[in-house]
Amino acid sequence: MDFSYGGPPVLRGIDQHLPSGATVALVGDHGSGKTTLVKLLCGFHRPTGGTVTVDGTPLTELDAAAWRERVTSAFQDFSRLPFLAREAVGVGDVPRIHDIEQAAEKGGAAQVFARLPEGEQTRLGKALGDGVELSGGRWQKIALSRAFMRPTPLLARFATIRMADLIVVLDGGQIIECGTHAELIDLAGRYARLYDLEASAYQ
């Protein structure tokens, strides 16, 4: 699969199977094509070459609204919502905004709640003047838990990538490595170098 915004290709020769139900982490430097690939998988854009398929069916033949209800993502430039901590997770699925326990455990927000002065009832951020500011890693756990609010999430991109079932590494619009965290660390390639550089920022 290829994609271009009208100029040089942003993605080239993408040919990757993503297992059903898997949590997938996309890793790469700024401009490597991560966000574009997610947008293609979500159906926001169509490839300029090749096809995105779901169980062998072209994505363009599926009901777009139904597909988007099943897809969720947590981007690196996630929103830092100035809500109560539990609400900052719950808005990931507004009809279930009060049913956050499973998502909070899975995404790590429960650990964040435990360290807040008023637990999950603590207001986050300084946008409204009275909230508690979090570290980058803790904000990302809130964002990841928000992504897990969807009952059948298919895709998540997050900094705590060791939790992912599959890690896909992009560079220059191409997939250069793919595997589990342990496999890619053993490979000692691009992923291992990026992980060493960024891990300290999310502790």
C-alpha positions in Angstrom: 0.0 0.0 0.0 1.2 3.5 -0.8 -0.1 7.0 0.2 0.6 10.5 -0.9 -0.9 13.8 0.1 -0.3 15.0 -3.5 3.5 15.3 -3.3 6.2 12.6 -2.6 4.9 9.4 -1.1 4.3 9.5 2.7 3.9 5.7 2.9 5.6 3.2 0.5 5.2 -0.5 0.1 3.2 -1.1 3.3 2.3 -4.8 3.5 1.5 -5.8 7.1 -1.0 -8.1 8.7 -2.5 -6.9 12.0 -4.0 -9.8 14.0 -7.7 -9.4 15.0 -8.0 -8.1 18.5 -4.3 -7.2 18.8 -3.0 -4.1 20.4 -0.6 -2.6 17.9 2.1 0.0 18.6 3.4 2.2 15.8 6.9 3.4 16.5 9.2 5.8 14.6 10.7 9.2 14.4 8.6 12.3 13.7 7.5 12.2 10.0 8.0 8.4 9.6 4.3 7.9 8.6 2.7 6.7 11.9 -0.2 9.1 12.0 -0.9 8.7 8.3 -1.0 4.9 8.6 -3.4 5.1 11.5 -5.7 7.5 9.5 -5.7 5.0 6.7 -6.6 2.1 9.0 -9.4 4.2 10.5 -10.7 5.0 7.0 -10.1 8.7 7.2 -8.0 8.5 4.0 -7.8 6.1 1.1 -4.5 4.7 -0.2 -3.2 6.1 -3.4 -1.9 2.7 -4.2 -3.0 -0.7 -2.9 -5.9 -1.6 -0.5 -6.6 -1.8 3.2 -8.5 -5.0 3.9 -10.3 -6.3 6.9 -10.5 -10.1 6.9 -10.0 -10.0 3.2 -12.7 -7.4 2.5 -11.6 -3.9 1.3 -12.1 -1.3 4.0 -14.0 0.9 1.4 -16.7 -1.8 1.2 -17.4 -1.8 5.0 -19.9 0.5 6.7 -17.7 3.5 7.7 -19.6 4.5 10.8 -19.6 0.9 12.1 -15.9 0.5 11.5 -15.0 3.7 13.3 -17.0 2.6 16.3 -14.6 -0.4 16.6 -11.4 1.5 16.1 -9.6 3.5 18.8 -6.1 5.1 19.0 -4.0 6.9 21.5 -1.6 9.3 19.7 1.6 10.7 21.1 0.0 14.2 20.9 -2.9 13.1 23.1 -5.2 15.6 24.7 -4.6 16.6 28.4 -8.2 17.1 29.4 -8.8 19.3 32.5 -11.5 17.0 33.9 -11.8 14.9 37.0 -9.4 12.0 36.5 -12.1 9.4 36.1 -13.9 11.6 33.5 -10.7 12.1 31.6 -10.8 8.3 31.1 -14.6 7.9 30.7 -15.0 10.3 27.8 -13.4 7.6 25.6 -16.9 6.2 25.4 -19.4 8.8 26.7 -22.4 6.4 27.0 -20.3 4.3 29.4 -18.5 7.3 31.1 -19.0 5.9 34.6 -17.9 2.4 33.8 -14.1 3.0 33.7 -12.6 0.4 36.0 -11.5 -2.2 33.4 -10.1 0.5 31.0 -8.3 2.2 33.9 -6.6 -1.1 34.9 -5.7 -2.0 31.4 -4.3 1.4 30.4 -2.6 2.2 33.7 -4.8 5.0 34.9 -5.7 3.1 38.1 -2.0 3.4 39.1 -2.2 7.2 38.5 -5.4 7.5 40.5 -3.8 5.8 43.5 -1.2 8.6 43.7 -3.6 11.6 43.3 -4.7 13.5 46.4 -8.4 12.8 45.8 -7.9 9.7 43.7 -10.1 9.4 40.7 -12.1 12.5 41.8 -9.0 14.7 41.4 -9.2 17.5 38.8 -6.3 17.2 36.3 -4.3 20.0 34.7 -3.9 23.7 35.3 -6.2 24.9 32.5 -8.9 25.7 35.0 -6.5 26.9 37.6 -7.0 24.3 40.4 -6.0 21.0 39.0 -3.1 18.6 39.6 -0.5 18.6 36.8 0.8 15.1 35.8 4.0 13.9 34.3 4.1 13.1 30.6 4.0 9.4 31.4 1.0 9.7 33.7 -0.9 11.8 31.2 -0.2 9.1 28.6 -1.7 6.4 30.9 -4.8 8.5 31.2 -5.0 8.8 27.4 -4.3 5.1 26.9 -7.0 4.1 29.4 -9.4 6.5 27.5 -8.6 4.5 24.3 -9.4 1.3 26.1 -12.9 2.5 27.0 -14.1 1.3 23.6 -15.6 -2.2 24.1 -13.7 -3.6 21.1 -10.7 -1.5 20.4 -8.6 -2.7 17.5 -5.6 -0.3 17.5 -3.7 1.7 20.0 -0.5 3.6 19.7 1.1 4.5 23.0 4.4 5.0 24.8 4.1 2.0 27.1 4.8 -0.1 24.1 6.0 -3.2 26.0 2.3 -4.0 26.5 1.6 -4.2 22.8 1.0 -7.6 21.1 2.7 -6.3 18.0 5.1 -3.4 17.5 5.6 -2.0 14.0 8.5 0.3 13.4 8.4 2.8 10.5 11.1 4.9 8.9 10.7 7.1 5.9 7.2 5.8 5.2 8.3 2.2 5.2 8.1 -0.7 7.7 11.6 -1.6 8.8 11.0 -3.8 11.8 8.1 -5.7 13.3 7.6 -8.0 16.3 7.1 -8.1 20.1 9.0 -5.9 22.5 11.3 -8.7 23.4 12.0 -9.7 19.8 12.8 -6.2 18.8 15.1 -5.5 21.8 16.9 -8.7 20.9 17.2 -7.5 17.3 19.1 -4.4 18.6 18.0 -2.3 15.7 16.0 0.9 15.3 13.4 0.1 17.9 15.9 -0.8 20.6 17.7 2.5 20.0 14.4 4.5 20.1 13.2 2.7 23.2 16.4 3.4 25.1 16.2 7.1 24.1 12.6 7.6 25.1 12.0 5.2 28.0 13.3 7.6 30.6 10.8 10.4 29.5 7.9 8.2 30.5 9.0 6.9 33.9 
